[in-house]
Amino acid sequence: MPEIKHPQDAIVKVLRTCICGSDLHLYNGNVPDTRVGSTFGHEFVGEIVEIGKDVTKVKVGDRVIVPFNIACGECHFCRQGMFGNCHESNTQSTAVGAIFGYSHTAGGFDGGQAEYARVPYANVGPTIIPPDMDLDDAVLLTDVVPTGYQAAEMAGIQTGDTVVVFGAGPIGIMAARCAWLFGAGRVILIDQEDYRLDFARGYSYCEAYNFREMNDPVVFIKKITDWMGADCVIDAVGAEAEGNALQTITGRKLLLQAGSATALHWAINAVKKGGVVSIVGVYGPTDNLVPIGNMMNKGLTMRGNQTSVKRLLPRLIDHVQNGILNPKGLITHRIPLEEVADGYRMFSAKLDNCIKTVMIPPTANQ
């Protein structure tokens, strides 16, 4: 049972929690300093059951969305709306702020794949769930929806643009869906799992192709864009990309680089000159083999970050309530938290046509 450690802490009884594709990087040993005994999970919503003496923005009994990033709200970066880069919550890092349940490289905080979770800076992150919002929608606002939305936002999409998304996991599917909100004229999704591609066609209203059926994904994209390349490309894959033997061996097997950068290679090479590459796929804190010369010579803009969930939540809550976005439509599996091991195995091995798994703790209905 977590305890109040700081006057601005809150204790949350978890009502819904998810397994994220980023959790698989921990599960498969790709993130350093993931210590025995850590509680995973950065996507969760719950009910506040205890607060520190300085907490004023929420109260016991409130049901809240808990952003996956932990932010103080007062540092130089939080004041700029860069809540994923908080300078106080993860003082040992020069890059990312703290993240729930994501190793000691992200602050060492326990996560929400549990019955209860300690939430620091409770005056900043937790956002009250509207009374009429389904908890299954709310839990996807902790990460999936904001990350997909920010992926499209960072891509700088202009009206009529062709947008390519690498990766048809929940984030990539949501990024493809959100690309239309920014005015995309054509959205193309690339993955290797046919069941994901079929799901994406229905959910994101996009074209979807299997890279295993192509000789070269970059040539394929050039060919279907009049040999110009896409206007914007989103890397929603990150460290566990497949499709290149050298990248897989050095990045996933030998851990000589911060994961396989195959999707990032494809993104840089498939975007047009002067285009934009948006990176939300997670890579580790060490080096990667990427074609930086191509980026410079093509005049590309590259943007990436952990999502500033708090900044985006008001807009995205409106989109959900107005029916513009349907987060819970991504959920294919709902299981008890006690079956988390089976959930990880199913999601990691892509069994049973799994897209997104929501877990319900045994205390959720008590």
TORKOL-4160 file (C-alpha; in steps of 0.2 Angstrom, whole numbers, padded with zeros to 4 digits, m for minus):
366
<pt num="1" X="0000" Y="0000" Z="0000"/>
<pt num="2" X="0008" Y="0017" Z="m0005"/>
<pt num="3" X="0010" Y="0030" Z="0008"/>
<pt num="4" X="0010" Y="0049" Z="0007"/>
<pt num="5" X="0028" Y="0055" Z="0007"/>
<pt num="6" X="0026" Y="0073" Z="0003"/>
<pt num="7" X="0012" Y="0086" Z="0007"/>
<pt num="8" X="0007" Y="0087" Z="m0012"/>
<pt num="9" X="0005" Y="0068" Z="m0014"/>
<pt num="10" X="m0011" Y="0059" Z="m0017"/>
<pt num="11" X="m0015" Y="0041" Z="m0015"/>
<pt num="12" X="m0027" Y="0035" Z="m0030"/>
<pt num="13" X="m0037" Y="0019" Z="m0030"/>
<pt num="14" X="m0034" Y="0012" Z="m0047"/>
<pt num="15" X="m0050" Y="0009" Z="m0057"/>
<pt num="16" X="m0043" Y="0006" Z="m0074"/>
<pt num="17" X="m0025" Y="0003" Z="m0080"/>
<pt num="18" X="m0018" Y="m0002" Z="m0097"/>
<pt num="19" X="m0003" Y="m0011" Z="m0104"/>
<pt num="20" X="0006" Y="0001" Z="m0116"/>
<pt num="21" X="0018" Y="m0004" Z="m0131"/>
<pt num="22" X="0031" Y="0006" Z="m0121"/>
<pt num="23" X="0029" Y="m0006" Z="m0107"/>
<pt num="24" X="0035" Y="m0020" Z="m0118"/>
<pt num="25" X="0052" Y="m0011" Z="m0119"/>
<pt num="26" X="0053" Y="m0014" Z="m0101"/>
<pt num="27" X="0046" Y="m0031" Z="m0102"/>
<pt num="28" X="0059" Y="m0036" Z="m0115"/>
<pt num="29" X="0074" Y="m0029" Z="m0106"/>
<pt num="30" X="0077" Y="m0014" Z="m0118"/>
<pt num="31" X="0076" Y="0000" Z="m0105"/>
<pt num="32" X="0091" Y="0001" Z="m0093"/>
<pt num="33" X="0090" Y="0002" Z="m0074"/>
<pt num="34" X="0073" Y="m0007" Z="m0073"/>
<pt num="35" X="0075" Y="m0014" Z="m0056"/>
<pt num="36" X="0067" Y="m0029" Z="m0048"/>
<pt num="37" X="0052" Y="m0025" Z="m0037"/>
<pt num="38" X="0047" Y="m0010" Z="m0048"/>
<pt num="39" X="0028" Y="m0008" Z="m0052"/>
<pt num="40" X="0025" Y="m0005" Z="m0070"/>
<pt num="41" X="0011" Y="0005" Z="m0078"/>
<pt num="42" X="0009" Y="0023" Z="m0083"/>
<pt num="43" X="m0009" Y="0023" Z="m0090"/>
<pt num="44" X="m0021" Y="0023" Z="m0076"/>
<pt num="45" X="m0036" Y="0032" Z="m0069"/>
<pt num="46" X="m0044" Y="0031" Z="m0052"/>
<pt num="47" X="m0052" Y="0038" Z="m0036"/>
<pt num="48" X="m0043" Y="0048" Z="m0024"/>
<pt num="49" X="m0043" Y="0040" Z="m0007"/>
<pt num="50" X="m0030" Y="0051" Z="0003"/>
<pt num="51" X="m0022" Y="0068" Z="0000"/>
<pt num="52" X="m0007" Y="0077" Z="0007"/>
<pt num="53" X="m0010" Y="0093" Z="0018"/>
<pt num="54" X="m0005" Y="0104" Z="0004"/>
<pt num="55" X="m0016" Y="0097" Z="m0010"/>
<pt num="56" X="m0030" Y="0109" Z="m0014"/>
<pt num="57" X="m0035" Y="0106" Z="m0032"/>
<pt num="58" X="m0043" Y="0088" Z="m0029"/>
<pt num="59" X="m0051" Y="0080" Z="m0015"/>
<pt num="60" X="m0055" Y="0063" Z="m0008"/>
<pt num="61" X="m0068" Y="0054" Z="m0018"/>
<pt num="62" X="m0063" Y="0063" Z="m0035"/>
<pt num="63" X="m0061" Y="0052" Z="m0050"/>
<pt num="64" X="m0046" Y="0057" Z="m0060"/>
<pt num="65" X="m0036" Y="0055" Z="m0076"/>
<pt num="66" X="m0018" Y="0053" Z="m0071"/>
<pt num="67" X="m0006" Y="0059" Z="m0085"/>
<pt num="68" X="0008" Y="0047" Z="m0088"/>
<pt num="69" X="0021" Y="0060" Z="m0085"/>
<pt num="70" X="0024" Y="0067" Z="m0068"/>
<pt num="71" X="0026" Y="0086" Z="m0068"/>
<pt num="72" X="0029" Y="0099" Z="m0055"/>
<pt num="73" X="0020" Y="0113" Z="m0064"/>
<pt num="74" X="0032" Y="0126" Z="m0058"/>
<pt num="75" X="0049" Y="0123" Z="m0067"/>
<pt num="76" X="0056" Y="0132" Z="m0082"/>
<pt num="77" X="0049" Y="0118" Z="m0094"/>
<pt num="78" X="0032" Y="0116" Z="m0086"/>
<pt num="79" X="0029" Y="0134" Z="m0087"/>
<pt num="80" X="0032" Y="0132" Z="m0106"/>
<pt num="81" X="0019" Y="0118" Z="m0106"/>
<pt num="82" X="0033" Y="0105" Z="m0108"/>
<pt num="83" X="0026" Y="0094" Z="m0095"/>
<pt num="84" X="0035" Y="0078" Z="m0102"/>
<pt num="85" X="0052" Y="0087" Z="m0098"/>
<pt num="86" X="0049" Y="0093" Z="m0080"/>
<pt num="87" X="0065" Y="0098" Z="m0073"/>
<pt num="88" X="0061" Y="0094" Z="m0055"/>
<pt num="89" X="0052" Y="0077" Z="m0055"/>
<pt num="90" X="0067" Y="0068" Z="m0063"/>
<pt num="91" X="0082" Y="0078" Z="m0057"/>
<pt num="92" X="0095" Y="0065" Z="m0062"/>
<pt num="93" X="0090" Y="0066" Z="m0081"/>
<pt num="94" X="0095" Y="0080" Z="m0093"/>
<pt num="95" X="0081" Y="0074" Z="m0105"/>
<pt num="96" X="0065" Y="0066" Z="m0100"/>
<pt num="97" X="0055" Y="0071" Z="m0085"/>
<pt num="98" X="0048" Y="0057" Z="m0073"/>
<pt num="99" X="0036" Y="0044" Z="m0079"/>
<pt num="100" X="0025" Y="0032" Z="m0069"/>
<pt num="101" X="0032" Y="0014" Z="m0068"/>
<pt num="102" X="0045" Y="0017" Z="m0081"/>
<pt num="103" X="0062" Y="0012" Z="m0073"/>
<pt num="104" X="0074" Y="0023" Z="m0063"/>
<pt num="105" X="0080" Y="0032" Z="m0079"/>
<pt num="106" X="0062" Y="0040" Z="m0078"/>
<pt num="107" X="0063" Y="0044" Z="m0060"/>
<pt num="108" X="0060" Y="0027" Z="m0052"/>
<pt num="109" X="0042" Y="0030" Z="m0047"/>
<pt num="110" X="0030" Y="0015" Z="m0045"/>
<pt num="111" X="0017" Y="0014" Z="m0058"/>
<pt num="112" X="m0002" Y="0011" Z="m0059"/>
<pt num="113" X="m0003" Y="m0008" Z="m0064"/>
<pt num="114" X="m0008" Y="m0010" Z="m0046"/>
<pt num="115" X="m0023" Y="m0008" Z="m0034"/>
<pt num="116" X="m0017" Y="0009" Z="m0027"/>
<pt num="117" X="m0004" Y="0021" Z="m0033"/>
<pt num="118" X="0005" Y="0036" Z="m0026"/>
<pt num="119" X="0003" Y="0052" Z="m0037"/>
<pt num="120" X="0016" Y="0066" Z="m0033"/>
<pt num="121" X="0012" Y="0084" Z="m0037"/>
<pt num="122" X="m0007" Y="0081" Z="m0035"/>
<pt num="123" X="m0011" Y="0099" Z="m0038"/>
<pt num="124" X="m0004" Y="0098" Z="m0056"/>
<pt num="125" X="m0007" Y="0082" Z="m0065"/>
<pt num="126" X="m0023" Y="0073" Z="m0059"/>
<pt num="127" X="m0038" Y="0079" Z="m0069"/>
<pt num="128" X="m0056" Y="0076" Z="m0064"/>
<pt num="129" X="m0065" Y="0065" Z="m0075"/>
<pt num="130" X="m0082" Y="0072" Z="m0082"/>
<pt num="131" X="m0096" Y="0063" Z="m0073"/>
<pt num="132" X="m0103" Y="0057" Z="m0090"/>
<pt num="133" X="m0087" Y="0050" Z="m0096"/>
<pt num="134" X="m0084" Y="0031" Z="m0098"/>
<pt num="135" X="m0069" Y="0026" Z="m0088"/>
<pt num="136" X="m0063" Y="0016" Z="m0103"/>
<pt num="137" X="m0062" Y="0032" Z="m0113"/>
<pt num="138" X="m0054" Y="0041" Z="m0098"/>
<pt num="139" X="m0040" Y="0029" Z="m0096"/>
<pt num="140" X="m0035" Y="0031" Z="m0114"/>
<pt num="141" X="m0033" Y="0050" Z="m0111"/>
<pt num="142" X="m0018" Y="0046" Z="m0100"/>
<pt num="143" X="m0007" Y="0042" Z="m0114"/>
<pt num="144" X="m0014" Y="0034" Z="m0130"/>
<pt num="145" X="m0025" Y="0049" Z="m0136"/>
<pt num="146" X="m0013" Y="0063" Z="m0131"/>
<pt num="147" X="0002" Y="0054" Z="m0139"/>
<pt num="148" X="m0007" Y="0050" Z="m0155"/>
<pt num="149" X="m0013" Y="0068" Z="m0156"/>
<pt num="150" X="0004" Y="0076" Z="m0152"/>
<pt num="151" X="0012" Y="0065" Z="m0165"/>
<pt num="152" X="0000" Y="0073" Z="m0178"/>
<pt num="153" X="0003" Y="0090" Z="m0170"/>
<pt num="154" X="0022" Y="0089" Z="m0171"/>
<pt num="155" X="0021" Y="0083" Z="m0189"/>
<pt num="156" X="0016" Y="0100" Z="m0194"/>
<pt num="157" X="0002" Y="0094" Z="m0206"/>
<pt num="158" X="m0005" Y="0106" Z="m0218"/>
<pt num="159" X="m0021" Y="0105" Z="m0228"/>
<pt num="160" X="m0021" Y="0091" Z="m0240"/>
<pt num="161" X="m0004" Y="0084" Z="m0235"/>
<pt num="162" X="0000" Y="0065" Z="m0237"/>
<pt num="163" X="0005" Y="0058" Z="m0220"/>
<pt num="164" X="0013" Y="0041" Z="m0217"/>
<pt num="165" X="0013" Y="0033" Z="m0200"/>
<pt num="166" X="0025" Y="0019" Z="m0196"/>
<pt num="167" X="0017" Y="0007" Z="m0183"/>
<pt num="168" X="m0001" Y="0001" Z="m0181"/>
<pt num="169" X="m0001" Y="m0001" Z="m0163"/>
<pt num="170" X="m0013" Y="0009" Z="m0152"/>
<pt num="171" X="m0002" Y="0025" Z="m0154"/>
<pt num="172" X="0000" Y="0024" Z="m0172"/>
<pt num="173" X="m0018" Y="0020" Z="m0175"/>
<pt num="174" X="m0023" Y="0035" Z="m0165"/>
<pt num="175" X="m0010" Y="0046" Z="m0174"/>
<pt num="176" X="m0017" Y="0041" Z="m0190"/>
<pt num="177" X="m0035" Y="0045" Z="m0184"/>
<pt num="178" X="m0029" Y="0062" Z="m0177"/>
<pt num="179" X="m0020" Y="0067" Z="m0193"/>
<pt num="180" X="m0037" Y="0070" Z="m0201"/>
<pt num="181" X="m0040" Y="0083" Z="m0188"/>
<pt num="182" X="m0026" Y="0093" Z="m0194"/>
<pt num="183" X="m0031" Y="0093" Z="m0212"/>
<pt num="184" X="m0022" Y="0078" Z="m0220"/>
<pt num="185" X="m0028" Y="0074" Z="m0237"/>
<pt num="186" X="m0021" Y="0056" Z="m0237"/>
<pt num="187" X="m0016" Y="0045" Z="m0222"/>
<pt num="188" X="m0005" Y="0029" Z="m0225"/>
<pt num="189" X="m0001" Y="0017" Z="m0211"/>
<pt num="190" X="0013" Y="0004" Z="m0212"/>
<pt num="191" X="0015" Y="m0011" Z="m0201"/>
<pt num="192" X="0018" Y="m0030" Z="m0203"/>
<pt num="193" X="0002" Y="m0037" Z="m0194"/>
<pt num="194" X="m0013" Y="m0039" Z="m0205"/>
<pt num="195" X="m0025" Y="m0039" Z="m0191"/>
<pt num="196" X="m0019" Y="m0022" Z="m0185"/>
<pt num="197" X="m0019" Y="m0016" Z="m0202"/>
<pt num="198" X="m0037" Y="m0022" Z="m0205"/>
<pt num="199" X="m0042" Y="m0014" Z="m0188"/>
<pt num="200" X="m0034" Y="0003" Z="m0193"/>
<pt num="201" X="m0043" Y="0004" Z="m0209"/>
<pt num="202" X="m0059" Y="0004" Z="m0200"/>
<pt num="203" X="m0054" Y="0014" Z="m0185"/>
<pt num="204" X="m0043" Y="0027" Z="m0193"/>
<pt num="205" X="m0051" Y="0028" Z="m0211"/>
<pt num="206" X="m0033" Y="0026" Z="m0218"/>
<pt num="207" X="m0024" Y="0016" Z="m0231"/>
<pt num="208" X="m0014" Y="0002" Z="m0223"/>
<pt num="209" X="0000" Y="m0008" Z="m0230"/>
<pt num="210" X="0011" Y="m0023" Z="m0224"/>
<pt num="211" X="0029" Y="m0019" Z="m0226"/>
<pt num="212" X="0032" Y="m0038" Z="m0227"/>
<pt num="213" X="0024" Y="m0038" Z="m0244"/>
<pt num="214" X="0036" Y="m0024" Z="m0251"/>
<pt num="215" X="0054" Y="m0025" Z="m0257"/>
<pt num="216" X="0058" Y="m0009" Z="m0249"/>
<pt num="217" X="0045" Y="0002" Z="m0239"/>
<pt num="218" X="0054" Y="0018" Z="m0244"/>
<pt num="219" X="0053" Y="0014" Z="m0262"/>
<pt num="220" X="0035" Y="0009" Z="m0260"/>
<pt num="221" X="0030" Y="0026" Z="m0252"/>
<pt num="222" X="0040" Y="0036" Z="m0265"/>
<pt num="223" X="0031" Y="0026" Z="m0279"/>
<pt num="224" X="0013" Y="0030" Z="m0272"/>
<pt num="225" X="0018" Y="0049" Z="m0269"/>
<pt num="226" X="0024" Y="0053" Z="m0287"/>
<pt num="227" X="0042" Y="0049" Z="m0282"/>
<pt num="228" X="0041" Y="0064" Z="m0270"/>
<pt num="229" X="0039" Y="0056" Z="m0254"/>
<pt num="230" X="0026" Y="0060" Z="m0240"/>
<pt num="231" X="0024" Y="0077" Z="m0233"/>
<pt num="232" X="0025" Y="0071" Z="m0215"/>
<pt num="233" X="0030" Y="0055" Z="m0208"/>
<pt num="234" X="0027" Y="0049" Z="m0190"/>
<pt num="235" X="0038" Y="0036" Z="m0181"/>
<pt num="236" X="0026" Y="0027" Z="m0169"/>
<pt num="237" X="0036" Y="0012" Z="m0167"/>
<pt num="238" X="0052" Y="0015" Z="m0158"/>
<pt num="239" X="0065" Y="0003" Z="m0151"/>
<pt num="240" X="0057" Y="m0013" Z="m0156"/>
<pt num="241" X="0055" Y="m0010" Z="m0174"/>
<pt num="242" X="0058" Y="m0025" Z="m0186"/>
<pt num="243" X="0062" Y="m0025" Z="m0204"/>
<pt num="244" X="0081" Y="m0024" Z="m0204"/>
<pt num="245" X="0092" Y="m0038" Z="m0198"/>
<pt num="246" X="0107" Y="m0026" Z="m0194"/>
<pt num="247" X="0096" Y="m0015" Z="m0183"/>
<pt num="248" X="0088" Y="m0029" Z="m0175"/>
<pt num="249" X="0104" Y="m0038" Z="m0170"/>
<pt num="250" X="0113" Y="m0022" Z="m0164"/>
<pt num="251" X="0098" Y="m0014" Z="m0156"/>
<pt num="252" X="0087" Y="m0028" Z="m0149"/>
<pt num="253" X="0098" Y="m0043" Z="m0147"/>
<pt num="254" X="0115" Y="m0036" Z="m0142"/>
<pt num="255" X="0109" Y="m0019" Z="m0135"/>
<pt num="256" X="0123" Y="m0010" Z="m0144"/>
<pt num="257" X="0112" Y="0004" Z="m0148"/>
<pt num="258" X="0096" Y="0011" Z="m0140"/>
<pt num="259" X="0084" Y="m0001" Z="m0149"/>
<pt num="260" X="0082" Y="m0004" Z="m0168"/>
<pt num="261" X="0080" Y="0012" Z="m0177"/>
<pt num="262" X="0073" Y="0004" Z="m0193"/>
<pt num="263" X="0057" Y="0014" Z="m0193"/>
<pt num="264" X="0066" Y="0030" Z="m0190"/>
<pt num="265" X="0077" Y="0026" Z="m0205"/>
<pt num="266" X="0062" Y="0023" Z="m0216"/>
<pt num="267" X="0054" Y="0039" Z="m0209"/>
<pt num="268" X="0069" Y="0050" Z="m0214"/>
<pt num="269" X="0071" Y="0042" Z="m0231"/>
<pt num="270" X="0052" Y="0041" Z="m0235"/>
<pt num="271" X="0048" Y="0059" Z="m0232"/>
<pt num="272" X="0050" Y="0072" Z="m0245"/>
<pt num="273" X="0063" Y="0086" Z="m0246"/>
<pt num="274" X="0059" Y="0099" Z="m0233"/>
<pt num="275" X="0046" Y="0087" Z="m0225"/>
<pt num="276" X="0044" Y="0084" Z="m0206"/>
<pt num="277" X="0047" Y="0068" Z="m0196"/>
<pt num="278" X="0038" Y="0067" Z="m0180"/>
<pt num="279" X="0045" Y="0054" Z="m0167"/>
<pt num="280" X="0034" Y="0047" Z="m0153"/>
<pt num="281" X="0041" Y="0029" Z="m0154"/>
<pt num="282" X="0052" Y="0027" Z="m0138"/>
<pt num="283" X="0070" Y="0025" Z="m0139"/>
<pt num="284" X="0082" Y="0023" Z="m0125"/>
<pt num="285" X="0094" Y="0036" Z="m0118"/>
<pt num="286" X="0110" Y="0029" Z="m0127"/>
<pt num="287" X="0115" Y="0031" Z="m0145"/>
<pt num="288" X="0106" Y="0025" Z="m0161"/>
<pt num="289" X="0112" Y="0022" Z="m0179"/>
<pt num="290" X="0102" Y="0035" Z="m0189"/>
<pt num="291" X="0105" Y="0043" Z="m0206"/>
<pt num="292" X="0108" Y="0061" Z="m0200"/>
<pt num="293" X="0116" Y="0066" Z="m0216"/>
<pt num="294" X="0100" Y="0062" Z="m0226"/>
<pt num="295" X="0091" Y="0073" Z="m0213"/>
<pt num="296" X="0103" Y="0087" Z="m0216"/>
<pt num="297" X="0104" Y="0086" Z="m0235"/>
<pt num="298" X="0085" Y="0084" Z="m0237"/>
<pt num="299" X="0082" Y="0100" Z="m0226"/>
<pt num="300" X="0070" Y="0090" Z="m0215"/>
<pt num="301" X="0062" Y="0096" Z="m0198"/>
<pt num="302" X="0063" Y="0082" Z="m0185"/>
<pt num="303" X="0052" Y="0084" Z="m0169"/>
<pt num="304" X="0050" Y="0072" Z="m0155"/>
<pt num="305" X="0045" Y="0072" Z="m0136"/>
<pt num="306" X="0036" Y="0063" Z="m0123"/>
<pt num="307" X="0018" Y="0070" Z="m0124"/>
<pt num="308" X="0013" Y="0084" Z="m0113"/>
<pt num="309" X="m0003" Y="0076" Z="m0108"/>
<pt num="310" X="m0009" Y="0090" Z="m0096"/>
<pt num="311" X="m0007" Y="0103" Z="m0110"/>
<pt num="312" X="m0018" Y="0093" Z="m0121"/>
<pt num="313" X="m0031" Y="0086" Z="m0109"/>
<pt num="314" X="m0044" Y="0100" Z="m0110"/>
<pt num="315" X="m0045" Y="0099" Z="m0129"/>
<pt num="316" X="m0045" Y="0080" Z="m0130"/>
<pt num="317" X="m0059" Y="0079" Z="m0116"/>
<pt num="318" X="m0069" Y="0090" Z="m0127"/>
<pt num="319" X="m0066" Y="0080" Z="m0143"/>
<pt num="320" X="m0071" Y="0064" Z="m0133"/>
<pt num="321" X="m0087" Y="0072" Z="m0126"/>
<pt num="322" X="m0092" Y="0079" Z="m0143"/>
<pt num="323" X="m0089" Y="0062" Z="m0152"/>
<pt num="324" X="m0075" Y="0068" Z="m0162"/>
<pt num="325" X="m0063" Y="0054" Z="m0155"/>
<pt num="326" X="m0068" Y="0037" Z="m0148"/>
<pt num="327" X="m0054" Y="0031" Z="m0137"/>
<pt num="328" X="m0063" Y="0015" Z="m0130"/>
<pt num="329" X="m0065" Y="0009" Z="m0148"/>
<pt num="330" X="m0047" Y="0004" Z="m0148"/>
<pt num="331" X="m0050" Y="m0008" Z="m0133"/>
<pt num="332" X="m0050" Y="m0026" Z="m0138"/>
<pt num="333" X="m0047" Y="m0035" Z="m0122"/>
<pt num="334" X="m0053" Y="m0031" Z="m0104"/>
<pt num="335" X="m0045" Y="m0043" Z="m0091"/>
<pt num="336" X="m0043" Y="m0043" Z="m0072"/>
<pt num="337" X="m0027" Y="m0036" Z="m0065"/>
<pt num="338" X="m0023" Y="m0053" Z="m0058"/>
<pt num="339" X="m0021" Y="m0059" Z="m0076"/>
<pt num="340" X="m0007" Y="m0046" Z="m0080"/>
<pt num="341" X="0006" Y="m0059" Z="m0084"/>
<pt num="342" X="m0006" Y="m0067" Z="m0097"/>
<pt num="343" X="m0010" Y="m0049" Z="m0103"/>
<pt num="344" X="0009" Y="m0045" Z="m0106"/>
<pt num="345" X="0012" Y="m0061" Z="m0115"/>
<pt num="346" X="m0004" Y="m0059" Z="m0126"/>
<pt num="347" X="0001" Y="m0041" Z="m0131"/>
<pt num="348" X="0019" Y="m0044" Z="m0133"/>
<pt num="349" X="0016" Y="m0060" Z="m0144"/>
<pt num="350" X="0002" Y="m0051" Z="m0153"/>
<pt num="351" X="m0010" Y="m0065" Z="m0149"/>
<pt num="352" X="m0029" Y="m0065" Z="m0151"/>
<pt num="353" X="m0029" Y="m0050" Z="m0162"/>
<pt num="354" X="m0025" Y="m0039" Z="m0147"/>
<pt num="355" X="m0024" Y="m0020" Z="m0150"/>
<pt num="356" X="m0027" Y="m0013" Z="m0133"/>
<pt num="357" X="m0029" Y="m0021" Z="m0116"/>
<pt num="358" X="m0037" Y="m0013" Z="m0101"/>
<pt num="359" X="m0035" Y="m0021" Z="m0084"/>
<pt num="360" X="m0047" Y="m0019" Z="m0069"/>
<pt num="361" X="m0040" Y="m0021" Z="m0051"/>
<pt num="362" X="m0050" Y="m0032" Z="m0039"/>
<pt num="363" X="m0053" Y="m0017" Z="m0028"/>
<pt num="364" X="m0060" Y="m0006" Z="m0042"/>
<pt num="365" X="m0079" Y="m0010" Z="m0038"/>
<pt num="366" X="m0077" Y="m0009" Z="m0019"/>
